[in-house]
């Protein structure tokens, strides 16, 4: 790959043993194998208050929101593993998107998102694997001008899906998740060429 895209990989879960954190690491490995430079982000490392317009007006963006924006702006694309909470995305993921969408002075709207490419996936203990949440995530990202690749994966029965080493037990599912990462890298390389 002549043009090395930069991809930010993160999960919408804050939980230490999150299945989605495991899942996004697999996709990140696929992106690295395809030649991308991948940075890992744990949203737990950037705690944010719940978005509040009054807080923003009074104090501006919190330091962690500015750092999140810096990370998003300096990457060409994203790999996002989203848990499903009550048939939608997690509050932590939505809150991070909401803060990152807020413009700072002399900044174009949605600078963190416009023209970026994303791959999405989910792991859930349920039988649908988080599929309903991915519908919402795809809609949110599309509405803020992120190009979401068509390939996605929802891993069901996540408590039994991973080996002790963090790989998916089913080689076909492992390959499908790796392919999400490699596909994002390939699309970005073509766009950057």
C-alpha positions in Angstrom: 0.0 0.0 0.0 1.7 3.2 -1.2 -0.5 5.6 0.9 -0.6 4.6 4.5 -4.0 5.6 6.0 -4.4 6.4 9.7 -7.2 4.6 11.4 -8.5 5.2 15.0 -10.0 2.0 16.5 -12.3 2.1 19.5 -15.3 0.5 21.2 -18.4 2.2 22.5 -18.1 0.3 25.8 -16.3 1.4 28.9 -16.2 -2.0 30.6 -12.8 -3.4 31.1 -13.6 -6.9 29.8 -15.8 -5.7 27.0 -16.5 -8.1 24.1 -16.5 -5.1 21.8 -13.0 -4.0 22.9 -11.9 -7.5 21.9 -13.8 -7.3 18.6 -12.3 -4.0 17.5 -8.8 -5.3 18.2 -9.4 -8.0 15.7 -10.6 -5.5 13.1 -7.6 -3.3 13.9 -5.3 -6.3 13.2 -6.9 -6.7 9.8 -6.3 -3.0 9.0 -2.7 -3.2 10.1 -2.2 -6.3 7.9 -3.6 -4.3 5.0 -0.9 -1.6 5.6 -2.8 1.0 7.7 -1.4 2.7 10.8 -3.9 2.0 13.5 -4.2 3.9 16.8 -6.1 2.3 19.7 -8.4 4.4 21.8 -10.2 3.4 25.0 -13.1 5.9 25.7 -12.6 5.1 29.4 -9.3 7.0 29.2 -11.2 10.2 28.1 -14.1 10.5 30.6 -16.6 13.1 29.5 -19.6 14.7 31.2 -23.0 14.1 29.6 -23.3 16.6 26.7 -24.9 19.8 28.0 -25.2 22.9 25.9 -25.2 25.2 29.0 -21.9 23.6 30.1 -20.4 24.1 26.7 -21.6 27.8 26.6 -20.2 28.5 30.1 -16.9 26.6 29.9 -16.3 25.6 26.3 -15.3 22.0 25.4 -13.9 19.9 28.3 -10.2 19.0 27.9 -11.1 15.4 27.1 -13.5 16.4 24.4 -10.7 18.5 22.8 -8.4 15.5 23.0 -11.0 13.2 21.5 -11.5 15.8 18.7 -7.7 15.9 18.1 -7.6 12.2 17.7 -10.6 12.0 15.4 -9.3 14.9 13.2 -5.8 13.4 12.9 -7.1 10.0 11.6 -8.5 9.3 8.1 -11.0 6.7 9.3 -12.4 4.7 12.2 -13.1 1.2 13.3 -15.9 1.2 15.8 -17.3 -1.8 17.8 -20.5 -0.8 19.4 -22.3 -2.6 22.1 -26.1 -2.7 21.9 -27.9 -1.1 24.9 -31.7 -1.4 24.7 -31.7 -1.8 20.9 -29.4 1.2 20.3 -25.8 2.3 20.8 -24.3 2.9 24.2 -24.6 6.3 26.0 -20.8 6.5 26.2 -20.5 6.2 22.4 -23.3 8.7 21.6 -21.9 11.1 24.1 -18.5 11.0 22.6 -19.9 11.6 19.1 -22.0 14.5 20.5 -19.0 16.2 22.1 -16.8 15.6 19.1 -19.4 17.1 16.8 -19.3 20.5 18.6 -17.4 23.1 16.6 -14.7 25.2 18.2 -14.1 28.8 17.0 -13.1 29.2 13.4 -13.6 25.5 12.8 -15.8 24.1 10.0 -18.9 22.0 11.1 -18.3 18.4 11.8 -14.6 18.6 11.1 -13.9 15.4 12.9 -16.3 13.4 10.7 -16.7 14.9 7.2 -14.9 12.7 4.6 -13.9 10.0 7.1 -14.5 6.3 6.4 -15.7 3.9 9.1 -16.1 0.2 9.6 -18.6 -0.9 12.2 -19.2 -4.1 14.2 -20.8 -5.3 17.4 -20.7 -8.2 19.8 -23.6 -9.0 22.2 -24.6 -11.8 24.4 -27.9 -11.8 22.6 -29.0 -13.8 19.6 -28.8 -10.8 17.2 -25.3 -9.8 18.1 -26.0 -6.1 18.5 -27.4 -5.8 15.0 -30.2 -3.3 16.0 -27.6 -1.0 17.5 -25.5 -1.1 14.3 -28.5 0.3 12.3 -28.6 3.3 14.6 -24.8 3.8 14.5 -24.8 3.6 10.7 -27.5 6.2 10.5 -25.8 8.6 13.0 -22.4 8.3 11.2 -24.0 8.8 7.8 -25.9 11.9 9.0 -22.6 13.5 10.1 -20.9 12.8 6.7 -18.9 9.6 7.6 -18.8 7.1 4.8 -19.6 3.7 6.4 -18.5 0.7 4.4 -21.3 -1.8 3.6 -19.6 -4.7 5.3 -20.4 -5.1 9.0 -20.5 -7.9 11.6 -22.7 -8.6 14.5 -21.3 -11.4 16.7 -24.0 -13.1 18.7 -23.6 -15.1 22.0 -20.4 -13.0 22.6 -19.8 -14.6 26.0 -18.9 -17.9 24.2 -17.6 -16.4 20.9 -14.0 -15.5 22.0 -11.1 -17.8 22.9 -8.9 -17.0 26.0 -6.5 -15.3 23.7 -9.1 -12.8 22.4 -9.6 -14.4 18.9 -13.0 -15.5 17.7 -13.5 -19.2 17.9 -15.2 -19.4 14.6 -12.5 -18.8 11.9 -15.1 -17.5 9.4 -16.3 -14.8 11.9 -12.7 -14.0 12.7 -11.9 -13.5 9.0 -15.1 -11.4 8.5 -14.1 -9.0 11.3 -10.5 -8.8 10.0 -11.9 -8.0 6.6 -13.8 -5.0 7.9 -10.5 -3.6 9.1 -8.7 -4.4 5.8 -11.6 -3.0 3.7 -11.5 0.4 5.6 -7.7 0.5 5.0 -8.2 -0.3 1.3 -10.9 2.3 0.7 -8.9 5.0 2.5 -5.8 4.2 0.5 -7.8 4.6 -2.7 -9.3 7.8 -1.6 -5.9 9.2 -0.5 -4.1 8.1 -3.7 
